[in-house]
Amino acid sequence: IFVADDMAFRVYQGVLSRYSPVFSDLFTLPKPEEAEIMDGCAVVRSPDNPAELERLLHVLSGETR
């Protein structure tokens, strides 16, 4: 789950891994014991603007708006 400001996005890691070697590497690392969890999923906090992150995730998922 990506969280930017007060907006959370549940994202399938396969989509991110396919398009980004950075995310692909991130998902191979073990989760720290103190990792933040939301709805059973690890949380990645982002300093990005939520609207911009939402647009990026739509592009990566192949959705059009």
mmCIF file as Biopython writes it, N, C-alpha, C and O atoms, coordinates in Angstrom:
data_model
#
loop_
_atom_site.group_PDB
_atom_site.id
_atom_site.type_symbol
_atom_site.label_atom_id
_atom_site.label_alt_id
_atom_site.label_comp_id
_atom_site.label_asym_id
_atom_site.label_entity_id
_atom_site.label_seq_id
_atom_site.pdbx_PDB_ins_code
_atom_site.Cartn_x
_atom_site.Cartn_y
_atom_site.Cartn_z
_atom_site.occupancy
_atom_site.B_iso_or_equiv
_atom_site.auth_seq_id
_atom_site.auth_asym_id
_atom_site.pdbx_PDB_model_num
ATOM 1   N N  . ILE A ? 1  ? 0.860   -1.170 0.000   1.0 0.0 1  A 1 
ATOM 2   C CA . ILE A ? 1  ? 0.000   0.000  0.000   1.0 0.0 1  A 1 
ATOM 3   C C  . ILE A ? 1  ? 0.907   1.235  0.000   1.0 0.0 1  A 1 
ATOM 4   O O  . ILE A ? 1  ? 1.776   1.384  0.859   1.0 0.0 1  A 1 
ATOM 5   N N  . PHE A ? 2  ? 0.687   2.110  -0.976  1.0 0.0 2  A 1 
ATOM 6   C CA . PHE A ? 2  ? 1.393   3.376  -1.016  1.0 0.0 2  A 1 
ATOM 7   C C  . PHE A ? 2  ? 0.541   4.421  -0.321  1.0 0.0 2  A 1 
ATOM 8   O O  . PHE A ? 2  ? -0.668  4.496  -0.539  1.0 0.0 2  A 1 
ATOM 9   N N  . VAL A ? 3  ? 1.182   5.229  0.518   1.0 0.0 3  A 1 
ATOM 10  C CA . VAL A ? 3  ? 0.472   6.305  1.196   1.0 0.0 3  A 1 
ATOM 11  C C  . VAL A ? 3  ? 1.188   7.613  0.868   1.0 0.0 3  A 1 
ATOM 12  O O  . VAL A ? 3  ? 2.388   7.758  1.101   1.0 0.0 3  A 1 
ATOM 13  N N  . ALA A ? 4  ? 0.431   8.555  0.326   1.0 0.0 4  A 1 
ATOM 14  C CA . ALA A ? 4  ? 0.926   9.900  0.054   1.0 0.0 4  A 1 
ATOM 15  C C  . ALA A ? 4  ? -0.011  10.862 0.757   1.0 0.0 4  A 1 
ATOM 16  O O  . ALA A ? 4  ? -1.215  10.874 0.501   1.0 0.0 4  A 1 
ATOM 17  N N  . ASP A ? 5  ? 0.544   11.663 1.639   1.0 0.0 5  A 1 
ATOM 18  C CA . ASP A ? 5  ? -0.260  12.528 2.511   1.0 0.0 5  A 1 
ATOM 19  C C  . ASP A ? 5  ? -1.295  11.667 3.230   1.0 0.0 5  A 1 
ATOM 20  O O  . ASP A ? 5  ? -0.922  10.777 3.994   1.0 0.0 5  A 1 
ATOM 21  N N  . ASP A ? 6  ? -2.574  11.908 3.007   1.0 0.0 6  A 1 
ATOM 22  C CA . ASP A ? 6  ? -3.614  11.139 3.694   1.0 0.0 6  A 1 
ATOM 23  C C  . ASP A ? 6  ? -4.334  10.189 2.746   1.0 0.0 6  A 1 
ATOM 24  O O  . ASP A ? 6  ? -5.418  9.701  3.068   1.0 0.0 6  A 1 
ATOM 25  N N  . MET A ? 7  ? -3.749  9.919  1.584   1.0 0.0 7  A 1 
ATOM 26  C CA . MET A ? 7  ? -4.389  9.054  0.591   1.0 0.0 7  A 1 
ATOM 27  C C  . MET A ? 7  ? -3.599  7.747  0.462   1.0 0.0 7  A 1 
ATOM 28  O O  . MET A ? 7  ? -2.377  7.764  0.312   1.0 0.0 7  A 1 
ATOM 29  N N  . ALA A ? 8  ? -4.309  6.619  0.521   1.0 0.0 8  A 1 
ATOM 30  C CA . ALA A ? 8  ? -3.667  5.305  0.427   1.0 0.0 8  A 1 
ATOM 31  C C  . ALA A ? 8  ? -4.090  4.616  -0.870  1.0 0.0 8  A 1 
ATOM 32  O O  . ALA A ? 8  ? -5.246  4.699  -1.286  1.0 0.0 8  A 1 
ATOM 33  N N  . PHE A ? 9  ? -3.126  3.932  -1.501  1.0 0.0 9  A 1 
ATOM 34  C CA . PHE A ? 9  ? -3.370  3.214  -2.749  1.0 0.0 9  A 1 
ATOM 35  C C  . PHE A ? 9  ? -2.907  1.776  -2.578  1.0 0.0 9  A 1 
ATOM 36  O O  . PHE A ? 9  ? -1.734  1.528  -2.302  1.0 0.0 9  A 1 
ATOM 37  N N  . ARG A ? 10 ? -3.819  0.830  -2.738  1.0 0.0 10 A 1 
ATOM 38  C CA . ARG A ? 10 ? -3.436  -0.583 -2.699  1.0 0.0 10 A 1 
ATOM 39  C C  . ARG A ? 10 ? -3.046  -0.961 -4.124  1.0 0.0 10 A 1 
ATOM 40  O O  . ARG A ? 10 ? -3.855  -0.864 -5.047  1.0 0.0 10 A 1 
ATOM 41  N N  . VAL A ? 11 ? -1.803  -1.390 -4.290  1.0 0.0 11 A 1 
ATOM 42  C CA . VAL A ? 11 ? -1.249  -1.634 -5.619  1.0 0.0 11 A 1 
ATOM 43  C C  . VAL A ? 11 ? -0.709  -3.055 -5.705  1.0 0.0 11 A 1 
ATOM 44  O O  . VAL A ? 11 ? -0.026  -3.528 -4.796  1.0 0.0 11 A 1 
ATOM 45  N N  . TYR A ? 12 ? -1.019  -3.720 -6.794  1.0 0.0 12 A 1 
ATOM 46  C CA . TYR A ? 12 ? -0.483  -5.056 -7.050  1.0 0.0 12 A 1 
ATOM 47  C C  . TYR A ? 12 ? 0.995   -4.922 -7.379  1.0 0.0 12 A 1 
ATOM 48  O O  . TYR A ? 12 ? 1.361   -4.222 -8.323  1.0 0.0 12 A 1 
ATOM 49  N N  . GLN A ? 13 ? 1.843   -5.586 -6.611  1.0 0.0 13 A 1 
ATOM 50  C CA . GLN A ? 13 ? 3.278   -5.410 -6.789  1.0 0.0 13 A 1 
ATOM 51  C C  . GLN A ? 13 ? 3.776   -5.921 -8.137  1.0 0.0 13 A 1 
ATOM 52  O O  . GLN A ? 13 ? 4.823   -5.469 -8.602  1.0 0.0 13 A 1 
ATOM 53  N N  . GLY A ? 14 ? 3.073   -6.836 -8.774  1.0 0.0 14 A 1 
ATOM 54  C CA . GLY A ? 14 ? 3.489   -7.337 -10.085 1.0 0.0 14 A 1 
ATOM 55  C C  . GLY A ? 14 ? 3.505   -6.253 -11.141 1.0 0.0 14 A 1 
ATOM 56  O O  . GLY A ? 14 ? 4.372   -6.247 -12.015 1.0 0.0 14 A 1 
ATOM 57  N N  . VAL A ? 15 ? 2.545   -5.330 -11.069 1.0 0.0 15 A 1 
ATOM 58  C CA . VAL A ? 15 ? 2.488   -4.222 -12.028 1.0 0.0 15 A 1 
ATOM 59  C C  . VAL A ? 15 ? 3.702   -3.322 -11.840 1.0 0.0 15 A 1 
ATOM 60  O O  . VAL A ? 15 ? 4.367   -2.956 -12.810 1.0 0.0 15 A 1 
ATOM 61  N N  . LEU A ? 16 ? 3.987   -2.969 -10.599 1.0 0.0 16 A 1 
ATOM 62  C CA . LEU A ? 16 ? 5.126   -2.093 -10.337 1.0 0.0 16 A 1 
ATOM 63  C C  . LEU A ? 16 ? 6.441   -2.772 -10.692 1.0 0.0 16 A 1 
ATOM 64  O O  . LEU A ? 16 ? 7.330   -2.141 -11.264 1.0 0.0 16 A 1 
ATOM 65  N N  . SER A ? 17 ? 6.571   -4.044 -10.361 1.0 0.0 17 A 1 
ATOM 66  C CA . SER A ? 17 ? 7.803   -4.775 -10.648 1.0 0.0 17 A 1 
ATOM 67  C C  . SER A ? 17 ? 8.064   -4.878 -12.141 1.0 0.0 17 A 1 
ATOM 68  O O  . SER A ? 17 ? 9.215   -4.833 -12.576 1.0 0.0 17 A 1 
ATOM 69  N N  . ARG A ? 18 ? 7.016   -5.015 -12.921 1.0 0.0 18 A 1 
ATOM 70  C CA . ARG A ? 18 ? 7.157   -5.157 -14.366 1.0 0.0 18 A 1 
ATOM 71  C C  . ARG A ? 18 ? 7.758   -3.904 -14.993 1.0 0.0 18 A 1 
ATOM 72  O O  . ARG A ? 18 ? 8.543   -4.000 -15.936 1.0 0.0 18 A 1 
ATOM 73  N N  . TYR A ? 19 ? 7.401   -2.741 -14.482 1.0 0.0 19 A 1 
ATOM 74  C CA . TYR A ? 19 ? 7.823   -1.485 -15.095 1.0 0.0 19 A 1 
ATOM 75  C C  . TYR A ? 19 ? 8.961   -0.773 -14.383 1.0 0.0 19 A 1 
ATOM 76  O O  . TYR A ? 19 ? 9.488   0.210  -14.905 1.0 0.0 19 A 1 
ATOM 77  N N  . SER A ? 20 ? 9.351   -1.237 -13.216 1.0 0.0 20 A 1 
ATOM 78  C CA . SER A ? 20 ? 10.380  -0.524 -12.463 1.0 0.0 20 A 1 
ATOM 79  C C  . SER A ? 20 ? 11.343  -1.486 -11.773 1.0 0.0 20 A 1 
ATOM 80  O O  . SER A ? 20 ? 10.935  -2.258 -10.906 1.0 0.0 20 A 1 
ATOM 81  N N  . PRO A ? 21 ? 12.616  -1.442 -12.156 1.0 0.0 21 A 1 
ATOM 82  C CA . PRO A ? 21 ? 13.594  -2.284 -11.459 1.0 0.0 21 A 1 
ATOM 83  C C  . PRO A ? 21 ? 13.754  -1.868 -9.996  1.0 0.0 21 A 1 
ATOM 84  O O  . PRO A ? 21 ? 14.103  -2.697 -9.155  1.0 0.0 21 A 1 
ATOM 85  N N  . VAL A ? 22 ? 13.505  -0.608 -9.687  1.0 0.0 22 A 1 
ATOM 86  C CA . VAL A ? 22 ? 13.592  -0.155 -8.293  1.0 0.0 22 A 1 
ATOM 87  C C  . VAL A ? 22 ? 12.536  -0.861 -7.451  1.0 0.0 22 A 1 
ATOM 88  O O  . VAL A ? 22 ? 12.840  -1.388 -6.381  1.0 0.0 22 A 1 
ATOM 89  N N  . PHE A ? 23 ? 11.294  -0.871 -7.934  1.0 0.0 23 A 1 
ATOM 90  C CA . PHE A ? 23 ? 10.238  -1.561 -7.193  1.0 0.0 23 A 1 
ATOM 91  C C  . PHE A ? 23 ? 10.469  -3.060 -7.184  1.0 0.0 23 A 1 
ATOM 92  O O  . PHE A ? 23 ? 10.219  -3.719 -6.174  1.0 0.0 23 A 1 
ATOM 93  N N  . SER A ? 24 ? 10.934  -3.597 -8.270  1.0 0.0 24 A 1 
ATOM 94  C CA . SER A ? 24 ? 11.221  -5.031 -8.328  1.0 0.0 24 A 1 
ATOM 95  C C  . SER A ? 24 ? 12.214  -5.418 -7.235  1.0 0.0 24 A 1 
ATOM 96  O O  . SER A ? 24 ? 12.022  -6.413 -6.536  1.0 0.0 24 A 1 
ATOM 97  N N  . ASP A ? 25 ? 13.270  -4.631 -7.092  1.0 0.0 25 A 1 
ATOM 98  C CA . ASP A ? 25 ? 14.259  -4.885 -6.041  1.0 0.0 25 A 1 
ATOM 99  C C  . ASP A ? 25 ? 13.665  -4.681 -4.655  1.0 0.0 25 A 1 
ATOM 100 O O  . ASP A ? 25 ? 13.952  -5.444 -3.733  1.0 0.0 25 A 1 
ATOM 101 N N  . LEU A ? 26 ? 12.837  -3.652 -4.509  1.0 0.0 26 A 1 
ATOM 102 C CA . LEU A ? 26 ? 12.218  -3.364 -3.214  1.0 0.0 26 A 1 
ATOM 103 C C  . LEU A ? 26 ? 11.415  -4.565 -2.704  1.0 0.0 26 A 1 
ATOM 104 O O  . LEU A ? 26 ? 11.457  -4.893 -1.519  1.0 0.0 26 A 1 
ATOM 105 N N  . PHE A ? 27 ? 10.688  -5.211 -3.612  1.0 0.0 27 A 1 
ATOM 106 C CA . PHE A ? 27 ? 9.829   -6.318 -3.193  1.0 0.0 27 A 1 
ATOM 107 C C  . PHE A ? 27 ? 10.597  -7.599 -2.880  1.0 0.0 27 A 1 
ATOM 108 O O  . PHE A ? 27 ? 10.027  -8.532 -2.314  1.0 0.0 27 A 1 
ATOM 109 N N  . THR A ? 28 ? 11.873  -7.660 -3.237  1.0 0.0 28 A 1 
ATOM 110 C CA . THR A ? 28 ? 12.667  -8.849 -2.909  1.0 0.0 28 A 1 
ATOM 111 C C  . THR A ? 28 ? 13.297  -8.744 -1.526  1.0 0.0 28 A 1 
ATOM 112 O O  . THR A ? 28 ? 13.776  -9.739 -0.982  1.0 0.0 28 A 1 
ATOM 113 N N  . LEU A ? 29 ? 13.299  -7.541 -0.955  1.0 0.0 29 A 1 
ATOM 114 C CA . LEU A ? 29 ? 13.887  -7.358 0.371   1.0 0.0 29 A 1 
ATOM 115 C C  . LEU A ? 29 ? 12.941  -7.869 1.449   1.0 0.0 29 A 1 
ATOM 116 O O  . LEU A ? 29 ? 11.725  -7.725 1.327   1.0 0.0 29 A 1 
ATOM 117 N N  . PRO A ? 30 ? 13.492  -8.466 2.505   1.0 0.0 30 A 1 
ATOM 118 C CA . PRO A ? 30 ? 12.620  -8.889 3.607   1.0 0.0 30 A 1 
ATOM 119 C C  . PRO A ? 30 ? 12.051  -7.671 4.328   1.0 0.0 30 A 1 
ATOM 120 O O  . PRO A ? 30 ? 12.718  -6.646 4.467   1.0 0.0 30 A 1 
ATOM 121 N N  . LYS A ? 31 ? 10.808  -7.802 4.781   1.0 0.0 31 A 1 
ATOM 122 C CA . LYS A ? 31 ? 10.173  -6.710 5.520   1.0 0.0 31 A 1 
ATOM 123 C C  . LYS A ? 31 ? 10.759  -6.638 6.928   1.0 0.0 31 A 1 
ATOM 124 O O  . LYS A ? 31 ? 10.871  -7.661 7.604   1.0 0.0 31 A 1 
ATOM 125 N N  . PRO A ? 32 ? 11.130  -5.447 7.372   1.0 0.0 32 A 1 
ATOM 126 C CA . PRO A ? 32 ? 11.601  -5.307 8.756   1.0 0.0 32 A 1 
ATOM 127 C C  . PRO A ? 32 ? 10.475  -5.639 9.733   1.0 0.0 32 A 1 
ATOM 128 O O  . PRO A ? 32 ? 9.300   -5.452 9.420   1.0 0.0 32 A 1 
ATOM 129 N N  . GLU A ? 33 ? 10.831  -6.121 10.891  1.0 0.0 33 A 1 
ATOM 130 C CA . GLU A ? 33 ? 9.822   -6.478 11.892  1.0 0.0 33 A 1 
ATOM 131 C C  . GLU A ? 33 ? 8.958   -5.286 12.280  1.0 0.0 33 A 1 
ATOM 132 O O  . GLU A ? 33 ? 7.780   -5.451 12.595  1.0 0.0 33 A 1 
ATOM 133 N N  . GLU A ? 34 ? 9.532   -4.091 12.259  1.0 0.0 34 A 1 
ATOM 134 C CA . GLU A ? 34 ? 8.776   -2.900 12.654  1.0 0.0 34 A 1 
ATOM 135 C C  . GLU A ? 34 ? 8.063   -2.243 11.474  1.0 0.0 34 A 1 
ATOM 136 O O  . GLU A ? 34 ? 7.607   -1.106 11.590  1.0 0.0 34 A 1 
ATOM 137 N N  . ALA A ? 35 ? 7.960   -2.938 10.345  1.0 0.0 35 A 1 
ATOM 138 C CA . ALA A ? 35 ? 7.322   -2.382 9.148   1.0 0.0 35 A 1 
ATOM 139 C C  . ALA A ? 35 ? 5.863   -2.032 9.426   1.0 0.0 35 A 1 
ATOM 140 O O  . ALA A ? 35 ? 5.145   -2.763 10.109  1.0 0.0 35 A 1 
ATOM 141 N N  . GLU A ? 36 ? 5.456   -0.910 8.885   1.0 0.0 36 A 1 
ATOM 142 C CA . GLU A ? 36 ? 4.059   -0.488 9.026   1.0 0.0 36 A 1 
ATOM 143 C C  . GLU A ? 36 ? 3.180   -1.386 8.160   1.0 0.0 36 A 1 
ATOM 144 O O  . GLU A ? 36 ? 3.496   -1.646 6.999   1.0 0.0 36 A 1 
ATOM 145 N N  . ILE A ? 37 ? 2.072   -1.858 8.737   1.0 0.0 37 A 1 
ATOM 146 C CA . ILE A ? 37 ? 1.145   -2.748 8.045   1.0 0.0 37 A 1 
ATOM 147 C C  . ILE A ? 37 ? -0.242  -2.105 8.043   1.0 0.0 37 A 1 
ATOM 148 O O  . ILE A ? 37 ? -0.687  -1.549 9.047   1.0 0.0 37 A 1 
ATOM 149 N N  . MET A ? 38 ? -0.919  -2.193 6.884   1.0 0.0 38 A 1 
ATOM 150 C CA . MET A ? 38 ? -2.287  -1.694 6.767   1.0 0.0 38 A 1 
ATOM 151 C C  . MET A ? 38 ? -3.086  -2.754 6.020   1.0 0.0 38 A 1 
ATOM 152 O O  . MET A ? 38 ? -2.710  -3.150 4.917   1.0 0.0 38 A 1 
ATOM 153 N N  . ASP A ? 39 ? -4.158  -3.205 6.595   1.0 0.0 39 A 1 
ATOM 154 C CA . ASP A ? 39 ? -4.992  -4.251 5.986   1.0 0.0 39 A 1 
ATOM 155 C C  . ASP A ? 39 ? -4.171  -5.473 5.576   1.0 0.0 39 A 1 
ATOM 156 O O  . ASP A ? 39 ? -4.443  -6.092 4.547   1.0 0.0 39 A 1 
ATOM 157 N N  . GLY A ? 40 ? -3.171  -5.815 6.382   1.0 0.0 40 A 1 
ATOM 158 C CA . GLY A ? 40 ? -2.346  -6.991 6.122   1.0 0.0 40 A 1 
ATOM 159 C C  . GLY A ? 40 ? -1.264  -6.787 5.075   1.0 0.0 40 A 1 
ATOM 160 O O  . GLY A ? 40 ? -0.582  -7.743 4.706   1.0 0.0 40 A 1 
ATOM 161 N N  . CYS A ? 41 ? -1.091  -5.559 4.587   1.0 0.0 41 A 1 
ATOM 162 C CA . CYS A ? 41 ? -0.098  -5.270 3.548   1.0 0.0 41 A 1 
ATOM 163 C C  . CYS A ? 41 ? 0.944   -4.278 4.072   1.0 0.0 41 A 1 
ATOM 164 O O  . CYS A ? 41 ? 0.643   -3.416 4.898   1.0 0.0 41 A 1 
ATOM 165 N N  . ALA A ? 42 ? 2.169   -4.421 3.575   1.0 0.0 42 A 1 
ATOM 166 C CA . ALA A ? 42 ? 3.218   -3.471 3.941   1.0 0.0 42 A 1 
ATOM 167 C C  . ALA A ? 42 ? 2.897   -2.101 3.375   1.0 0.0 42 A 1 
ATOM 168 O O  . ALA A ? 42 ? 2.315   -1.984 2.296   1.0 0.0 42 A 1 
ATOM 169 N N  . VAL A ? 43 ? 3.280   -1.068 4.108   1.0 0.0 43 A 1 
ATOM 170 C CA . VAL A ? 43 ? 3.022   0.315  3.703   1.0 0.0 43 A 1 
ATOM 171 C C  . VAL A ? 43 ? 4.326   0.964  3.252   1.0 0.0 43 A 1 
ATOM 172 O O  . VAL A ? 43 ? 5.358   0.843  3.912   1.0 0.0 43 A 1 
ATOM 173 N N  . VAL A ? 44 ? 4.262   1.649  2.122   1.0 0.0 44 A 1 
ATOM 174 C CA . VAL A ? 44 ? 5.373   2.465  1.635   1.0 0.0 44 A 1 
ATOM 175 C C  . VAL A ? 44 ? 4.877   3.903  1.637   1.0 0.0 44 A 1 
ATOM 176 O O  . VAL A ? 44 ? 3.929   4.239  0.928   1.0 0.0 44 A 1 
ATOM 177 N N  . ARG A ? 45 ? 5.515   4.743  2.428   1.0 0.0 45 A 1 
ATOM 178 C CA . ARG A ? 45 ? 5.133   6.153  2.504   1.0 0.0 45 A 1 
ATOM 179 C C  . ARG A ? 45 ? 5.865   6.917  1.407   1.0 0.0 45 A 1 
ATOM 180 O O  . ARG A ? 45 ? 7.064   6.732  1.201   1.0 0.0 45 A 1 
ATOM 181 N N  . SER A ? 46 ? 5.137   7.770  0.715   1.0 0.0 46 A 1 
ATOM 182 C CA . SER A ? 46 ? 5.706   8.530  -0.392  1.0 0.0 46 A 1 
ATOM 183 C C  . SER A ? 46 ? 5.560   10.026 -0.132  1.0 0.0 46 A 1 
ATOM 184 O O  . SER A ? 46 ? 4.515   10.481 0.332   1.0 0.0 46 A 1 
ATOM 185 N N  . PRO A ? 47 ? 6.613   10.791 -0.432  1.0 0.0 47 A 1 
ATOM 186 C CA . PRO A ? 47 ? 6.517   12.244 -0.273  1.0 0.0 47 A 1 
ATOM 187 C C  . PRO A ? 47 ? 5.810   12.907 -1.461  1.0 0.0 47 A 1 
ATOM 188 O O  . PRO A ? 47 ? 5.630   14.124 -1.479  1.0 0.0 47 A 1 
ATOM 189 N N  . ASP A ? 48 ? 5.412   12.104 -2.447  1.0 0.0 48 A 1 
ATOM 190 C CA . ASP A ? 48 ? 4.813   12.642 -3.659  1.0 0.0 48 A 1 
ATOM 191 C C  . ASP A ? 48 ? 3.411   13.180 -3.409  1.0 0.0 48 A 1 
ATOM 192 O O  . ASP A ? 48 ? 2.740   12.819 -2.442  1.0 0.0 48 A 1 
ATOM 193 N N  . ASN A ? 49 ? 2.998   14.050 -4.311  1.0 0.0 49 A 1 
ATOM 194 C CA . ASN A ? 49 ? 1.647   14.575 -4.312  1.0 0.0 49 A 1 
ATOM 195 C C  . ASN A ? 49 ? 0.690   13.417 -4.608  1.0 0.0 49 A 1 
ATOM 196 O O  . ASN A ? 49 ? 0.915   12.684 -5.571  1.0 0.0 49 A 1 
ATOM 197 N N  . PRO A ? 50 ? -0.369  13.227 -3.815  1.0 0.0 50 A 1 
ATOM 198 C CA . PRO A ? 50 ? -1.275  12.091 -4.022  1.0 0.0 50 A 1 
ATOM 199 C C  . PRO A ? 50 ? -1.897  12.049 -5.420  1.0 0.0 50 A 1 
ATOM 200 O O  . PRO A ? 50 ? -2.046  10.971 -5.995  1.0 0.0 50 A 1 
ATOM 201 N N  . ALA A ? 51 ? -2.257  13.196 -5.965  1.0 0.0 51 A 1 
ATOM 202 C CA . ALA A ? 51 ? -2.868  13.222 -7.301  1.0 0.0 51 A 1 
ATOM 203 C C  . ALA A ? 51 ? -1.874  12.768 -8.363  1.0 0.0 51 A 1 
ATOM 204 O O  . ALA A ? 51 ? -2.245  12.060 -9.299  1.0 0.0 51 A 1 
ATOM 205 N N  . GLU A ? 52 ? -0.609  13.171 -8.223  1.0 0.0 52 A 1 
ATOM 206 C CA . GLU A ? 52 ? 0.416   12.751 -9.179  1.0 0.0 52 A 1 
ATOM 207 C C  . GLU A ? 52 ? 0.704   11.262 -9.056  1.0 0.0 52 A 1 
ATOM 208 O O  . GLU A ? 52 ? 0.878   10.573 -10.062 1.0 0.0 52 A 1 
ATOM 209 N N  . LEU A ? 53 ? 0.754   10.769 -7.830  1.0 0.0 53 A 1 
ATOM 210 C CA . LEU A ? 53 ? 0.967   9.335  -7.621  1.0 0.0 53 A 1 
ATOM 211 C C  . LEU A ? 53 ? -0.198  8.538  -8.193  1.0 0.0 53 A 1 
ATOM 212 O O  . LEU A ? 53 ? 0.006   7.483  -8.794  1.0 0.0 53 A 1 
ATOM 213 N N  . GLU A ? 54 ? -1.406  9.030  -8.011  1.0 0.0 54 A 1 
ATOM 214 C CA . GLU A ? 54 ? -2.579  8.357  -8.566  1.0 0.0 54 A 1 
ATOM 215 C C  . GLU A ? 54 ? -2.496  8.280  -10.094 1.0 0.0 54 A 1 
ATOM 216 O O  . GLU A ? 54 ? -2.795  7.239  -10.680 1.0 0.0 54 A 1 
ATOM 217 N N  . ARG A ? 55 ? -2.094  9.377  -10.737 1.0 0.0 55 A 1 
ATOM 218 C CA . ARG A ? 55 ? -1.957  9.380  -12.204 1.0 0.0 55 A 1 
ATOM 219 C C  . ARG A ? 55 ? -0.901  8.366  -12.643 1.0 0.0 55 A 1 
ATOM 220 O O  . ARG A ? 55 ? -1.114  7.619  -13.599 1.0 0.0 55 A 1 
ATOM 221 N N  . LEU A ? 56 ? 0.235   8.340  -11.948 1.0 0.0 56 A 1 
ATOM 222 C CA . LEU A ? 56 ? 1.284   7.382  -12.284 1.0 0.0 56 A 1 
ATOM 223 C C  . LEU A ? 56 ? 0.778   5.949  -12.168 1.0 0.0 56 A 1 
ATOM 224 O O  . LEU A ? 56 ? 1.039   5.128  -13.048 1.0 0.0 56 A 1 
ATOM 225 N N  . LEU A ? 57 ? 0.068   5.645  -11.106 1.0 0.0 57 A 1 
ATOM 226 C CA . LEU A ? 57 ? -0.437  4.287  -10.906 1.0 0.0 57 A 1 
ATOM 227 C C  . LEU A ? 57 ? -1.458  3.913  -11.972 1.0 0.0 57 A 1 
ATOM 228 O O  . LEU A ? 57 ? -1.507  2.761  -12.401 1.0 0.0 57 A 1 
ATOM 229 N N  . HIS A ? 58 ? -2.263  4.861  -12.399 1.0 0.0 58 A 1 
ATOM 230 C CA . HIS A ? 58 ? -3.210  4.589  -13.490 1.0 0.0 58 A 1 
ATOM 231 C C  . HIS A ? 58 ? -2.473  4.288  -14.786 1.0 0.0 58 A 1 
ATOM 232 O O  . HIS A ? 58 ? -2.848  3.368  -15.512 1.0 0.0 58 A 1 
ATOM 233 N N  . VAL A ? 59 ? -1.436  5.048  -15.080 1.0 0.0 59 A 1 
ATOM 234 C CA . VAL A ? 59 ? -0.654  4.803  -16.293 1.0 0.0 59 A 1 
ATOM 235 C C  . VAL A ? 59 ? -0.012  3.417  -16.248 1.0 0.0 59 A 1 
ATOM 236 O O  . VAL A ? 59 ? -0.072  2.669  -17.224 1.0 0.0 59 A 1 
ATOM 237 N N  . LEU A ? 60 ? 0.594   3.082  -15.127 1.0 0.0 60 A 1 
ATOM 238 C CA . LEU A ? 60 ? 1.250   1.782  -15.003 1.0 0.0 60 A 1 
ATOM 239 C C  . LEU A ? 60 ? 0.278   0.615  -15.095 1.0 0.0 60 A 1 
ATOM 240 O O  . LEU A ? 60 ? 0.627   -0.457 -15.589 1.0 0.0 60 A 1 
ATOM 241 N N  . SER A ? 61 ? -0.937  0.828  -14.618 1.0 0.0 61 A 1 
ATOM 242 C CA . SER A ? 61 ? -1.925  -0.266 -14.643 1.0 0.0 61 A 1 
ATOM 243 C C  . SER A ? 61 ? -2.615  -0.398 -15.990 1.0 0.0 61 A 1 
ATOM 244 O O  . SER A ? 61 ? -3.339  -1.363 -16.233 1.0 0.0 61 A 1 
ATOM 245 N N  . GLY A ? 62 ? -2.386  0.589  -16.876 1.0 0.0 62 A 1 
ATOM 246 C CA . GLY A ? 62 ? -3.015  0.532  -18.193 1.0 0.0 62 A 1 
ATOM 247 C C  . GLY A ? 62 ? -4.407  1.133  -18.224 1.0 0.0 62 A 1 
ATOM 248 O O  . GLY A ? 62 ? -5.084  1.074  -19.250 1.0 0.0 62 A 1 
ATOM 249 N N  . GLU A ? 63 ? -4.844  1.712  -17.110 1.0 0.0 63 A 1 
ATOM 250 C CA . GLU A ? 63 ? -6.167  2.348  -17.074 1.0 0.0 63 A 1 
ATOM 251 C C  . GLU A ? 63 ? -6.090  3.698  -17.752 1.0 0.0 63 A 1 
ATOM 252 O O  . GLU A ? 63 ? -5.065  4.378  -17.707 1.0 0.0 63 A 1 
ATOM 253 N N  . THR A ? 64 ? -7.179  4.072  -18.375 1.0 0.0 64 A 1 
ATOM 254 C CA . THR A ? 64 ? -7.260  5.420  -18.929 1.0 0.0 64 A 1 
ATOM 255 C C  . THR A ? 64 ? -8.382  6.151  -18.228 1.0 0.0 64 A 1 
ATOM 256 O O  . THR A ? 64 ? -9.361  5.552  -17.783 1.0 0.0 64 A 1 
ATOM 257 N N  . ARG A ? 65 ? -8.221  7.438  -18.139 1.0 0.0 65 A 1 
ATOM 258 C CA . ARG A ? 65 ? -9.228  8.260  -17.451 1.0 0.0 65 A 1 
ATOM 259 C C  . ARG A ? 65 ? -9.693  9.341  -18.351 1.0 0.0 65 A 1 
ATOM 260 O O  . ARG A ? 65 ? -10.541 10.145 -17.963 1.0 0.0 65 A 1 
#
